[in-house]
């Protein structure tokens, strides 16, 4: 019933690209100031939306399935809102908030006439932009291919064609209002399912504020699941399978010979008994699946032993939903060390990602499109607010999705 999935994806893709292309055409201009800095007349709130779309962009769309299905909440971006505020304020408000305003007025002209100071900046900007653009274009190709059913390579060129239409006619002016539309679509796509799940499950239309309560429910559900006798049976089955592979690894040549003999004997027995064709074919596949030599057997059995040992842990090896870092600060020395390393790595990753993104040229450039220094400062606030709104919602969507799945 209804349209095929590929058609639905293609319709959404063409509708959004058509919207952005229409904005680009309506924003076309031949004025240099309009083309490069949108005439410096973008209101602070809209500049904040545009910066939010610039900041999150394709990565937030691609990461959505991972946020809904990831096993733990250890690396939610919402934990980095504090460093984001500090880093971004320092990085973005410095060139736009000079007391004399000269930094803003001299950027297109005077600053470019200083080759010794400008050349390293140009090189750094090109390298940073190239690295970022490669990731973004890859994301464009993935999204286009998934929504349209086209090959990944073709999806890249289709996506680039849409970007070209949206930007080359109107420059920064077209890009600004296109990004405002992108943010509106992005935040609606994020908030709608979370609000709907919140209303359905708790009757609260603002589920962000019921996050702690839902975490308690999920934690209680995890404890019930771990203590369930059927779950213990599954754990025992995986443990037995892992022990079987571990025993084989103790004497690989003998175990390989035994496997070959048993599978060959089973196949001969089925053929002699004139067994059904499906059983014979299954036995033939079992014979073909036996490793070809001792090295292949050791590799395959080691991987299988590790996989089964992981599945033999509570919750299939996944950490509890409310666990922030790996390890245990109250455990033994090894668990405490794991906890400290995990926490430091997470904080270092947050710092690098937020500082790196805040310093990207296309983020900093957004603050040259506002009419005044005051509005540049205001747009920093709005940018942080709009980014916070989405990142604050992301772990809540994961929480509500987990509750929904556990009920099934």
C-alpha positions in Angstrom: 0.0 0.0 0.0 1.2 3.5 -0.8 4.3 4.7 -2.5 7.6 2.7 -2.5 10.2 3.7 0.0 12.6 5.0 -2.7 9.8 7.2 -4.1 9.1 8.7 -0.7 12.8 9.4 -0.2 13.1 10.9 -3.7 10.1 13.2 -3.1 11.5 14.5 0.2 14.9 15.0 -1.5 13.5 16.9 -4.5 11.2 19.0 -2.3 14.0 20.2 0.0 16.4 20.8 -2.8 13.7 22.6 -4.7 13.0 24.8 -1.7 16.7 25.6 -1.3 17.1 26.3 -5.0 14.1 28.6 -4.9 15.7 30.6 -2.1 19.0 30.7 -4.0 17.2 32.1 -7.1 15.2 34.6 -5.2 18.3 35.8 -3.3 20.5 36.2 -6.5 22.6 39.4 -6.5 25.4 41.1 -8.3 26.4 43.4 -5.4 29.8 42.4 -3.9 28.8 43.2 -0.3 25.6 41.2 -0.7 27.4 38.2 -2.3 30.2 38.0 0.3 28.7 39.2 3.6 24.9 39.3 2.8 25.0 43.1 2.8 25.8 42.9 6.6 22.1 43.2 7.4 21.1 39.7 8.6 19.2 40.0 11.9 20.8 38.3 14.9 18.2 35.6 15.4 18.3 34.5 11.8 22.1 34.6 11.8 21.9 32.3 14.8 19.7 29.8 12.9 22.1 29.9 10.0 25.1 29.3 12.2 23.3 26.4 13.9 22.7 24.8 10.5 26.3 25.5 9.6 27.5 23.9 12.8 25.4 20.7 12.7 24.5 20.2 9.0 24.7 16.7 7.5 26.5 15.2 10.5 23.5 15.6 12.7 21.2 13.9 10.2 23.6 11.0 9.7 24.1 10.5 13.4 20.4 10.3 14.1 20.0 6.5 13.7 23.1 6.0 15.9 21.6 8.2 18.6 18.5 6.2 18.5 20.2 2.8 18.6 23.6 3.3 20.3 24.2 1.1 23.4 25.3 3.8 25.8 24.9 7.5 26.4 28.5 8.1 27.1 29.3 10.4 24.3 26.2 12.6 23.9 27.1 16.0 22.5 24.9 17.7 25.0 27.7 17.1 27.6 29.8 19.6 25.6 27.5 22.6 25.8 29.6 24.2 28.5 32.9 24.0 26.5 31.1 25.1 23.4 29.8 28.3 25.0 33.3 29.2 26.3 35.2 28.2 23.2 32.8 29.7 20.7 32.4 33.0 22.5 36.2 33.4 22.5 36.7 32.3 19.0 33.8 34.0 17.3 33.3 37.2 19.2 36.9 38.3 19.1 37.0 39.5 15.4 33.5 40.9 15.5 33.4 42.6 18.8 36.4 44.9 18.7 35.7 48.2 20.4 36.5 50.3 17.4 34.8 47.9 14.9 37.8 48.2 12.7 38.2 44.4 12.4 34.9 44.1 10.7 35.4 47.0 8.3 39.0 46.1 7.3 38.5 42.4 6.6 37.7 42.6 2.9 40.4 45.1 2.2 43.1 46.1 4.7 43.7 42.7 6.2 44.2 41.0 2.8 47.0 43.5 2.0 49.4 42.0 4.6 51.0 39.0 2.9 53.4 37.9 5.7 50.6 37.7 8.2 47.9 36.6 5.8 49.6 33.7 3.9 49.7 31.3 6.8 46.1 32.1 7.6 45.1 31.4 4.0 47.0 28.1 4.0 45.4 27.1 7.3 41.9 28.1 6.1 42.3 26.0 2.9 43.5 23.0 4.8 40.7 23.2 7.4 38.1 23.8 4.8 39.3 21.0 2.6 39.2 18.5 5.4 35.7 19.7 6.5 34.3 19.8 3.0 35.5 16.2 2.2 33.5 15.0 5.2 30.5 17.1 4.4 30.4 16.0 0.7 30.7 12.4 1.8 27.7 13.0 4.0 25.8 14.6 1.1 26.5 11.6 -1.0 25.3 9.1 1.7 22.1 11.0 2.3 21.3 11.5 -1.4 22.0 7.8 -2.1 19.9 6.6 0.7 16.9 8.9 -0.1 17.0 8.5 -3.9 18.4 5.0 -4.3 21.1 6.3 -6.6 24.7 5.0 -6.5 26.9 6.8 -3.9 29.1 8.4 -6.6 26.1 9.7 -8.5 24.5 10.9 -5.2 27.6 13.1 -4.6 27.2 14.9 -7.9 23.5 15.3 -7.5 24.0 16.8 -4.0 26.8 19.0 -5.3 24.5 20.2 -8.1 21.9 21.2 -5.5 24.5 23.0 -3.5 25.7 24.8 -6.5 22.2 26.1 -7.4 21.6 27.2 -3.9 24.8 29.2 -3.5 26.4 30.4 -6.7 23.6 32.9 -7.7 23.3 34.7 -4.4 26.5 33.9 -2.5 26.4 34.5 1.2 23.0 36.1 1.0 21.5 32.9 -0.6 23.5 30.6 1.7 22.3 32.5 4.8 18.6 32.1 4.1 19.0 28.6 2.8 20.7 27.7 6.1 17.8 29.3 8.0 15.4 27.0 6.1 17.8 24.0 6.8 17.7 24.7 10.5 13.9 25.0 10.7 13.7 21.6 8.9 16.4 20.1 11.1 14.9 21.1 14.4 11.3 20.1 13.3 12.7 16.7 12.3 14.4 16.3 15.7 11.7 17.7 18.0 8.6 16.1 16.4 9.3 12.4 17.2 10.6 13.3 20.7 7.6 15.4 21.6 5.3 12.7 20.1 7.0 9.9 22.1 6.9 12.1 25.2 3.2 12.7 24.9 2.4 9.1 24.2 4.5 7.7 27.0 4.3 10.2 29.8 1.8 12.9 28.7 4.5 15.5 28.9 4.8 17.6 25.8 8.3 18.8 26.8 10.0 15.5 27.4 13.5 17.1 27.9 12.5 17.8 31.5 11.4 14.3 32.2 14.7 12.8 31.2 15.8 11.7 34.7 12.5 10.0 35.3 12.8 8.0 32.1 16.4 7.1 32.9 15.1 5.6 36.2 12.5 3.6 34.3 15.1 2.3 31.8 17.5 1.3 34.6 14.8 -0.6 36.4 13.9 -2.3 33.2 17.5 -3.3 32.6 17.7 -4.9 36.1 14.6 -6.9 35.4 16.0 -8.0 32.1 19.3 -9.1 33.6 17.6 -11.1 36.3 15.2 -12.8 33.8 15.6 -16.6 33.7 15.4 -16.6 29.9 18.1 -14.0 29.7 20.3 -16.2 31.9 19.6 -19.1 29.5 20.7 -17.0 26.5 23.9 -15.9 28.4 24.6 -19.6 29.3 24.2 -20.6 25.6 26.6 -17.9 24.4 29.1 -18.8 27.1 29.0 -22.5 26.2 29.5 -21.6 22.5 32.5 -19.4 23.5 34.0 -22.1 25.7 33.6 -24.5 22.7 35.7 -22.2 20.5 38.2 -21.7 23.3 38.7 -25.4 23.6 39.3 -25.7 19.8 42.0 -23.0 20.0 44.0 -25.1 22.5 44.7 -27.6 19.8 43.9 -26.1 16.4 45.2 -29.0 14.1 43.2 -31.7 16.0 40.1 -29.6 16.2 40.3 -28.7 12.5 40.7 -32.4 11.6 37.7 -33.3 13.8 35.5 -30.7 12.2 36.4 -31.9 8.7 35.7 -35.5 9.6 32.4 -34.8 11.4 31.0 -32.5 8.6 32.1 -35.0 5.9 30.6 -37.9 7.8 27.3 -36.0 8.3 27.1 -35.2 4.6 27.8 -38.8 3.6 25.1 -40.1 6.1 22.5 -37.8 4.7 23.2 -38.8 1.1 23.2 -42.4 2.0 19.8 -42.0 3.7 18.4 -40.1 0.8 17.6 -37.2 3.0 15.6 -34.1 1.8 17.5 -31.8 -0.5 17.4 -28.9 2.0 19.2 -31.0 4.6 21.8 -32.1 2.1 22.4 -28.6 1.0 22.8 -27.4 4.6 25.4 -30.2 5.2 27.3 -29.2 2.0 27.4 -25.6 3.3 28.7 -26.8 6.6 31.5 -28.7 4.8 32.4 -25.6 2.7 32.4 -23.4 5.9 35.2 -25.5 7.5 38.4 -23.3 7.5 40.8 -24.2 4.7 43.9 -24.3 6.9 45.1 -23.9 10.4 45.8 -20.2 10.1 42.3 -19.5 8.8 40.8 -21.7 11.5 42.7 -19.9 14.3 41.6 -16.5 12.9 37.9 -17.5 12.5 37.7 -19.3 15.9 39.4 -16.5 17.8 36.9 -14.0 16.3 33.9 -16.3 17.1 35.2 -16.9 20.7 35.5 -13.2 21.3 32.0 -12.5 19.8 30.3 -15.2 21.9 32.2 -14.1 25.1 30.9 -10.6 24.5 27.3 -11.7 24.0 27.6 -13.8 27.1 27.8 -10.6 29.2 24.6 -9.0 30.8 22.6 -7.0 28.3 24.5 -8.6 25.4 27.7 -6.8 26.4 26.1 -3.3 26.2 26.8 -1.0 29.1 23.8 0.2 31.2 22.0 3.2 29.5 22.8 5.5 32.4 26.5 4.6 32.6 28.5 7.6 31.5 32.0 6.2 31.3 33.6 2.8 31.0 35.0 1.2 34.1 33.9 1.8 37.7 35.3 4.5 40.0 34.5 2.4 43.0 35.9 -0.9 41.6 39.3 -2.5 41.6 42.5 -0.8 40.3 41.9 -1.9 36.7 38.3 -0.7 36.7 39.3 2.7 38.2 42.0 3.1 35.6 39.6 2.3 32.8 37.1 4.9 34.3 39.8 7.6 34.5 41.1 7.0 30.9 37.5 6.9 29.5 36.6 10.2 31.2 39.8 11.9 30.1 39.4 10.7 26.5 35.8 11.9 26.4 36.7 15.3 27.7 39.6 15.6 25.3 37.4 14.6 22.4 34.7 17.2 23.4 37.4 19.9 23.7 39.0 19.1 20.3 35.6 18.8 18.5 34.1 22.0 19.9 37.3 24.1 19.6 37.9 22.8 16.1 34.3 23.4 14.9 34.2 26.9 16.5 37.4 27.9 14.6 36.2 26.8 11.1 36.3 29.7 8.6 32.7 29.3 7.5 31.5 29.5 11.2 33.6 32.6 11.9 32.5 34.3 8.7 28.8 34.2 9.8 29.5 37.0 12.3 30.4 39.4 9.5 26.9 39.3 8.1 25.2 41.1 11.0 24.5 44.9 10.9 26.5 45.8 14.0 28.8 44.6 16.7 25.9 44.4 19.2 23.9 42.1 16.9 27.1 40.0 16.3 27.2 39.4 20.0 23.4 38.7 20.1 23.8 36.2 17.2 26.4 34.3 19.3 23.8 33.8 22.0 21.1 32.7 19.4 23.6 30.4 17.8 24.4 28.7 21.1 20.7 28.5 22.0 19.7 26.9 18.7 22.5 24.4 18.8 21.8 23.6 22.5 18.1 23.0 21.6 19.0 20.3 19.2 21.9 18.7 21.2 19.8 18.9 24.4 17.1 16.9 22.6 19.3 14.2 21.1 19.9 12.1 24.2 16.2 12.5 25.2 15.3 11.0 21.8 17.6 8.0 22.6 16.0 7.6 26.0 12.4 7.7 24.7 13.2 5.4 21.8 14.8 2.9 24.2 11.6 2.9 26.3 9.5 2.4 23.2 11.6 -0.6 22.0 11.7 -2.2 25.5 7.9 -2.2 25.6 7.9 -4.2 22.4 
